[in-house]
Amino acid sequence: METITIFVEKLLTAMGVSPDAMSVICHVVLVAVAILLSALSGWLCKTILIPLVLRLTAKTEARWDDVLFGRKVLLSACRIVPAIVVWQLLPLVFYDYPAVREVLTRLTAIYITVMSVSTAIVFIDSFKELEGDSRSARQQYLYSFCGVLKILMIFIAVIVVVSIAVNKSPLALFAGLGAASAIVMLVFQDTIKGLVAGVRLTSNDMVRKGDRITVPAAGADGIVEDITLTTVKVRNFDNTIITVTPQTLVDGSFQNWKGMKENAGRKAVRKVFIDYRSLQEDAEGVVNLTRYRDHMEQWLGKNEKVLADSPILVHQLDGTPTGLPVEFVFWLKSQDALPYERAISEIMEHAYAKCADYGLRIYQQYSNS
């Protein structure tokens, strides 16, 4: 830059520019040169460096390098390069204007700090692309740790930016925050509780992305789409989205259907109430309800929608004033809500219809009027 400055001054002198105007014109030219050099550095990064890195990562069989050094991360990193070039050239361009140089240097340093943190956050967020439809407990714990890391990085970046703006040491600002820690904890107590609950939720493997959960207190019943330190996003079966705080899940109760998904089938329990007056005993001394139960157990064992080799039980419960309850316990192959409910409806319709063949009547309460 010093060589360019001498060359520009000689050129302006040869052109007959007055000494009063030479300083201004020279600085304008140097600013233009600095802008061109910074733009050139950014262009070189985008057109040469990024394609080179992408070609190198594409040659490897591993997927992690394609994600962690993907185009988003590299583009964000390339935005820092022009600022670094300007930051290095500012003392040479404004050597006669220390006040202007100081202000522009601080602004450039703030920009570099912000973009560096932004690049780091993009890099951390790229870990999401390594996930499948569900996360393991270790992946979810790492994901939560990355969330804490992002918050910590943003907090430190704010301190650094403020220290640059006021020309103070960041350590002095951190020391000042120690005295105000009680106030900070009071103001951000909900956020801190949410962070602690999120860590407890993931470290204890209570819920993962892709699990189906039911949270009665929040009206949520669906698939977990995302888990962060402060929110759990659930897509209900009607495609509505409900956001639940980790604090709600930890402090309250919720149902996780993961155990059912890990099994081959889904348990079904239904009841039929038989009218006492329809119970009869045949000539062989066998009650018609006994024959009906035997038939239903055999029929369920042959039903293609019932899980093979699963326990099947048709038995009576304690009598009630509204009839004798007969309970059906079996396992269906279908686990999804709609096929599961259709299969149960078909089976129970057969159970009701077969009662008449055995002389049984379903209990039905009639109005006195």
Sequence and secondary structure as in RCSB ss.txt:
>XXXX:A:sequence
METITIFVEKLLTAMGVSPDAMSVICHVVLVAVAILLSALSGWLCKTILIPLVLRLTAKTEARWDDVLFGRKVLL
SACRIVPAIVVWQLLPLVFYDYPAVREVLTRLTAIYITVMSVSTAIVFIDSFKELEGDSRSARQQYLYSFCGVLK
ILMIFIAVIVVVSIAVNKSPLALFAGLGAASAIVMLVFQDTIKGLVAGVRLTSNDMVRKGDRITVPAAGADGIVE
DITLTTVKVRNFDNTIITVTPQTLVDGSFQNWKGMKENAGRKAVRKVFIDYRSLQEDAEGVVNLTRYRDHMEQWL
GKNEKVLADSPILVHQLDGTPTGLPVEFVFWLKSQDALPYERAISEIMEHAYAKCADYGLRIYQQYSNS
>XXXX:A:secstr
 HHHHHHHHHHHHHTT  HHHHHHHHHHHHHHHHHHHHHHHHHHIIIIIHHHHHHHHHTSS SHHHHHTSHHHHH
HHHTHHHHHHHHHHHHHHTTT HHHHHHHHHHHHHHHHHHHHHHHHHHHHGGGGG  SS  HHHHHHHHHHHHHH
HHHHHHHHHHHHHHHHT  HHHHHHHHHHTHHHHHHHTHHHHHHHHHHHHHHHTT   TT EEEEGGGTEEEEEE
EE SS EEEEETTS EEEE HHHHHHS  EETHHHHHSSSEEEEEEEEE GGG  B TTS BHHHHHHHHHHHHH
HH TTB TT   EEEE   BTTBEEEEEEEEES  SHHHHHHHHHHHHHHHHHHHGGGT  B       
